[in-house]
Amino acid sequence: TTRTFEFRVGGVWEFVMHGPDGTDYPEYISWTEIAPPERIALLHGEHRGDPNAFESVLTFAPDGAATRIEMRTVFRTRELRDEAVNEYHAVEGGQQTLDHLAAYVTELARPGVDD
Protein backbone atom coordinates (compact mmCIF):
# COMPACT_ATOMS: atom_id res chain seq x y z
CA THR A 1 0.00 0.00 0.00
CA THR A 2 1.57 3.29 -1.10
CA ARG A 3 1.37 6.20 1.34
CA THR A 4 3.64 8.70 -0.45
CA PHE A 5 5.35 8.64 -3.84
CA GLU A 6 7.53 11.49 -5.12
CA PHE A 7 9.79 10.34 -7.96
CA ARG A 8 12.44 13.07 -7.88
CA VAL A 9 15.89 13.37 -6.34
CA GLY A 10 15.27 13.84 -2.62
CA GLY A 11 11.69 12.57 -3.00
CA VAL A 12 10.41 9.61 -1.03
CA TRP A 13 8.29 6.54 -1.55
CA GLU A 14 6.66 5.32 1.66
CA PHE A 15 4.69 2.11 1.41
CA VAL A 16 3.71 -1.05 3.25
CA MET A 17 4.48 -4.48 1.82
CA HIS A 18 1.98 -7.11 2.91
CA GLY A 19 3.45 -10.56 3.51
CA PRO A 20 1.60 -13.77 2.62
CA ASP A 21 1.16 -14.46 6.35
CA GLY A 22 -0.52 -11.07 6.88
CA THR A 23 2.56 -9.35 8.32
CA ASP A 24 2.95 -5.72 7.27
CA TYR A 25 6.43 -4.42 6.46
CA PRO A 26 6.87 -0.62 6.43
CA GLU A 27 9.23 0.54 3.68
CA TYR A 28 10.92 3.87 3.00
CA ILE A 29 12.81 4.76 -0.18
CA SER A 30 14.60 8.03 -0.85
CA TRP A 31 15.66 8.70 -4.45
CA THR A 32 19.32 9.82 -4.46
CA GLU A 33 19.91 9.99 -8.23
CA ILE A 34 17.64 9.96 -11.28
CA ALA A 35 19.50 10.17 -14.59
CA PRO A 36 17.11 9.22 -17.42
CA PRO A 37 17.37 6.94 -19.22
CA GLU A 38 20.51 5.34 -17.73
CA ARG A 39 20.40 5.23 -13.95
CA ILE A 40 18.32 5.39 -10.76
CA ALA A 41 19.88 5.29 -7.28
CA LEU A 42 18.05 5.00 -3.98
CA LEU A 43 18.37 4.46 -0.25
CA HIS A 44 15.94 1.82 1.09
CA GLY A 45 15.05 1.24 4.73
CA GLU A 46 12.10 0.77 7.03
CA HIS A 47 11.81 4.48 7.88
CA ARG A 48 13.57 7.83 7.40
CA GLY A 49 16.99 7.69 9.07
CA ASP A 50 17.01 3.88 9.32
CA PRO A 51 20.60 2.97 10.33
CA ASN A 52 20.22 -0.35 8.50
CA ALA A 53 19.11 1.14 5.17
CA PHE A 54 20.83 -0.15 2.04
CA GLU A 55 21.79 1.53 -1.21
CA SER A 56 20.68 0.30 -4.64
CA VAL A 57 21.66 1.48 -8.10
CA LEU A 58 19.69 0.42 -11.17
CA THR A 59 21.41 0.83 -14.52
CA PHE A 60 19.46 0.61 -17.79
CA ALA A 61 21.17 -0.21 -21.10
CA PRO A 62 19.93 -1.06 -24.60
CA ASP A 63 20.06 -4.78 -25.40
CA GLY A 64 18.87 -5.22 -28.98
CA ALA A 65 15.15 -4.47 -29.03
CA ALA A 66 15.01 -4.82 -25.24
CA THR A 67 16.48 -3.07 -22.21
CA ARG A 68 18.90 -4.69 -19.80
CA ILE A 69 18.51 -3.75 -16.13
CA GLU A 70 21.38 -4.28 -13.73
CA MET A 71 20.76 -3.78 -10.02
CA ARG A 72 23.56 -3.46 -7.50
CA THR A 73 22.67 -3.32 -3.82
CA VAL A 74 25.12 -2.56 -1.02
CA PHE A 75 24.32 -3.31 2.61
CA ARG A 76 26.13 -1.76 5.58
CA THR A 77 27.17 -5.19 6.88
CA ARG A 78 27.42 -8.76 5.64
CA GLU A 79 24.91 -9.77 8.33
CA LEU A 80 22.29 -7.34 7.01
CA ARG A 81 22.85 -8.63 3.48
CA ASP A 82 22.53 -12.25 4.60
CA GLU A 83 19.35 -11.45 6.54
CA ALA A 84 17.78 -9.80 3.48
CA VAL A 85 18.71 -12.75 1.26
CA ASN A 86 17.93 -15.61 3.65
CA GLU A 87 15.08 -14.30 5.81
CA TYR A 88 13.29 -11.96 3.40
CA HIS A 89 14.16 -13.71 0.11
CA ALA A 90 15.41 -10.44 -1.42
CA VAL A 91 16.84 -12.06 -4.55
CA GLU A 92 13.59 -13.83 -5.39
CA GLY A 93 11.54 -10.74 -4.51
CA GLY A 94 13.74 -8.55 -6.68
CA GLN A 95 13.36 -10.94 -9.60
CA GLN A 96 9.57 -10.98 -9.16
CA THR A 97 9.52 -7.18 -9.13
CA LEU A 98 11.56 -6.99 -12.34
CA ASP A 99 9.34 -9.64 -13.96
CA HIS A 100 6.25 -7.57 -13.09
CA LEU A 101 7.94 -4.46 -14.47
CA ALA A 102 8.77 -6.27 -17.72
CA ALA A 103 5.16 -7.44 -18.10
CA TYR A 104 3.86 -3.93 -17.40
CA VAL A 105 6.22 -2.28 -19.90
CA THR A 106 5.41 -4.93 -22.52
CA GLU A 107 1.70 -4.22 -22.09
CA LEU A 108 2.28 -0.46 -22.42
CA ALA A 109 4.32 -0.99 -25.59
CA ARG A 110 1.57 -2.98 -27.34
CA PRO A 111 0.00 -1.08 -30.24
CA GLY A 112 -3.37 0.38 -29.34
CA VAL A 113 -2.82 0.34 -25.58
CA ASP A 114 -3.69 3.66 -23.94
CA ASP A 115 -2.92 4.70 -20.37
C-alpha positions as CSV (number, residue, x, y, z in Angstrom):
1,T,0.0,0.0,0.0
2,T,1.6,3.3,-1.1
3,R,1.4,6.2,1.3
4,T,3.6,8.7,-0.5
5,F,5.3,8.6,-3.8
6,E,7.5,11.5,-5.1
7,F,9.8,10.3,-8.0
8,R,12.4,13.1,-7.9
9,V,15.9,13.4,-6.3
10,G,15.3,13.8,-2.6
11,G,11.7,12.6,-3.0
12,V,10.4,9.6,-1.0
13,W,8.3,6.5,-1.5
14,E,6.7,5.3,1.7
15,F,4.7,2.1,1.4
16,V,3.7,-1.1,3.2
17,M,4.5,-4.5,1.8
18,H,2.0,-7.1,2.9
19,G,3.4,-10.6,3.5
20,P,1.6,-13.8,2.6
21,D,1.2,-14.5,6.3
22,G,-0.5,-11.1,6.9
23,T,2.6,-9.4,8.3
24,D,2.9,-5.7,7.3
25,Y,6.4,-4.4,6.5
26,P,6.9,-0.6,6.4
27,E,9.2,0.5,3.7
28,Y,10.9,3.9,3.0
29,I,12.8,4.8,-0.2
30,S,14.6,8.0,-0.9
31,W,15.7,8.7,-4.4
32,T,19.3,9.8,-4.5
33,E,19.9,10.0,-8.2
34,I,17.6,10.0,-11.3
35,A,19.5,10.2,-14.6
36,P,17.1,9.2,-17.4
37,P,17.4,6.9,-19.2
38,E,20.5,5.3,-17.7
39,R,20.4,5.2,-13.9
40,I,18.3,5.4,-10.8
41,A,19.9,5.3,-7.3
42,L,18.0,5.0,-4.0
43,L,18.4,4.5,-0.3
44,H,15.9,1.8,1.1
45,G,15.0,1.2,4.7
46,E,12.1,0.8,7.0
47,H,11.8,4.5,7.9
48,R,13.6,7.8,7.4
49,G,17.0,7.7,9.1
50,D,17.0,3.9,9.3
51,P,20.6,3.0,10.3
52,N,20.2,-0.4,8.5
53,A,19.1,1.1,5.2
54,F,20.8,-0.2,2.0
55,E,21.8,1.5,-1.2
56,S,20.7,0.3,-4.6
57,V,21.7,1.5,-8.1
58,L,19.7,0.4,-11.2
59,T,21.4,0.8,-14.5
60,F,19.5,0.6,-17.8
61,A,21.2,-0.2,-21.1
62,P,19.9,-1.1,-24.6
63,D,20.1,-4.8,-25.4
64,G,18.9,-5.2,-29.0
65,A,15.2,-4.5,-29.0
66,A,15.0,-4.8,-25.2
67,T,16.5,-3.1,-22.2
68,R,18.9,-4.7,-19.8
69,I,18.5,-3.7,-16.1
70,E,21.4,-4.3,-13.7
71,M,20.8,-3.8,-10.0
72,R,23.6,-3.5,-7.5
73,T,22.7,-3.3,-3.8
74,V,25.1,-2.6,-1.0
75,F,24.3,-3.3,2.6
76,R,26.1,-1.8,5.6
77,T,27.2,-5.2,6.9
78,R,27.4,-8.8,5.6
79,E,24.9,-9.8,8.3
80,L,22.3,-7.3,7.0
81,R,22.8,-8.6,3.5
82,D,22.5,-12.2,4.6
83,E,19.4,-11.5,6.5
84,A,17.8,-9.8,3.5
85,V,18.7,-12.7,1.3
86,N,17.9,-15.6,3.7
87,E,15.1,-14.3,5.8
88,Y,13.3,-12.0,3.4
89,H,14.2,-13.7,0.1
90,A,15.4,-10.4,-1.4
91,V,16.8,-12.1,-4.5
92,E,13.6,-13.8,-5.4
93,G,11.5,-10.7,-4.5
94,G,13.7,-8.6,-6.7
95,Q,13.4,-10.9,-9.6
96,Q,9.6,-11.0,-9.2
97,T,9.5,-7.2,-9.1
98,L,11.6,-7.0,-12.3
99,D,9.3,-9.6,-14.0
100,H,6.2,-7.6,-13.1
101,L,7.9,-4.5,-14.5
102,A,8.8,-6.3,-17.7
103,A,5.2,-7.4,-18.1
104,Y,3.9,-3.9,-17.4
105,V,6.2,-2.3,-19.9
106,T,5.4,-4.9,-22.5
107,E,1.7,-4.2,-22.1
108,L,2.3,-0.5,-22.4
109,A,4.3,-1.0,-25.6
110,R,1.6,-3.0,-27.3
111,P,0.0,-1.1,-30.2
112,G,-3.4,0.4,-29.3
113,V,-2.8,0.3,-25.6
114,D,-3.7,3.7,-23.9
115,D,-2.9,4.7,-20.4
